[in-house]
Amino acid sequence: MRIRVSLSAQTLELQRDDGTVVARWLVSTAEKGAGERKHSFCTPRGRHVVRAKIGAGQPLGAVFVGRRPTGEIWTPALAAQHPGRDWILTRILWLSGCEPGFNRLGDCDTMQRYIYIHGTPDTEPVGVPRSHGCIRMRNADVIALFDQVPVGTPVWIEA
């Protein structure tokens, strides 16, 4: 299996190794577009792998801070208590770049930038770029993806 993310289409595809599409979901990537530099708030392009899977068994809407579940479940009331918070919910697929000098090591390291595929509140749009660099998915969708891919799954992110 492999994952393909299209920044222009705002989609994520789960594909078999032969390119056959198993599933396709709308996502939300960076509002600031494509880019690999640290502190850019852009979504990095190129070849990546799923370096870590975080959140197995957590409930739908589980809130993560620093990749750790807080014990909270996202609700509109909780969101009202924390305006402007970048919600990371349900599951995390932590990405690592595979191209030294482009998306790995130095000032462009995807993993050191904490770029994830993760769940987002249902109040947030998908299909339009709105994230701070991560790839946001509906919570049920990120669970479906999480359950089908192992650590080491290749990820291709293209403009």
Secondary structure, DSSP 8 states (H G I E B T S, - for coil): -EEEEETTTTEEEEE-TTS-EEEEEE-B-BTT-B--STTS--B--EEEEEEEEE-TT--TTEEEETTEEEEEE--HHHHHHSTT---EEEEEEEEEE-SBTTTBSGGG-TTTTT-EEEEE-TTS-SSS--BSSSEEEEHHHHHHHHTT--TT-EEEEE-
